[in-house]
Amino acid sequence: MKKLVAIAGGLILASGFAVAGDDQHQQKSFNELDENQDGVITQTEASADQTVAAQFQTADANQDGYLTPAEFDAIQQEMEEAE
């Protein structure tokens, strides 16, 4: 019985860490990613946030190699709707 309680407790604890881990990644804002404050985000700057980096090519609607505030907002909105 003690073994069963210990296993159940471990599973509960592990699931709590998994849920907490999901909340730890907060997507960075446009201004946080635009390190040189030139008004656009480069792919290098986007690499500071794994979610933005993964969506960079899709978000770069005009394929100029930069994310404008409008492009960034559009991908943010798509990600929020997907949640």
N, C-alpha and C positions, 0 to 999 in steps of 0.2 A: 504494500500500500504506500509506504514512504517513497518507493521508487516511482510509482505512478504520479504522486504529488510533485515530486522533483521534476519529472519530465514535463508535466503540465505547466509548472511554474516556469521552466526554461522556455517552453514554447510561447507562453504569454509575454515573457520578457523579450524574447527575440522579435515577436511581432510588434512590440512597442518600439523597438529600435528601427524596424523597417518603416513604420509610419513616421517616426521622427526624422528619418533620413530623407523622406520625400519632401518634408517641409523645409529642410535646410537649404535647398537650392532655390534661391530667389533670383529670377532673371534680372540682370542689370538694366538700368535705364539707358536711354540714348546718350545722355550727357556723361554717364559713367563710362560708357564704352568709347565715346569720342575723346580719346586721351589728349589729342592735340587741339581740341576744340575748334576744328576747322569746318564744322557743320555737316560732316559726313563720316560714316564708319567704314573703314577699310576692312578687308578680310583679316588682316593681322590684328586689328583692334577687336574685331568680332570674336576672335579666338579666346578672348578673356571670359566668354560665356558659352558653354558647350551647346546650349539650345540655339542661340543666335548663330553660332558657327555652323551648326548642322543645317540650318535653314537659309544660310546666306545666299546661295545660288538662286533659290526660289524667290527669296525676298527682293533680290536685285532685279526688279522688273524690267529695267531698260538695259540690263547687262553691261553697265559701265564700270563695274568693279567697286562700286561704293553703295552704301545704304544711306539714302536721304532720310530725314525725319518722317516723311510720308510713307516711304517704303518700310521703315522700321515699325511705324504705327500699324500698317496693314498686316504685317506678319504677327505682331503682338495680338491684334484682334483675332486673327485666324487661330492662334494658339489658345486664346481664352475661350473661343467658341468650341474648340475641340475638347476642352476639359469638361 
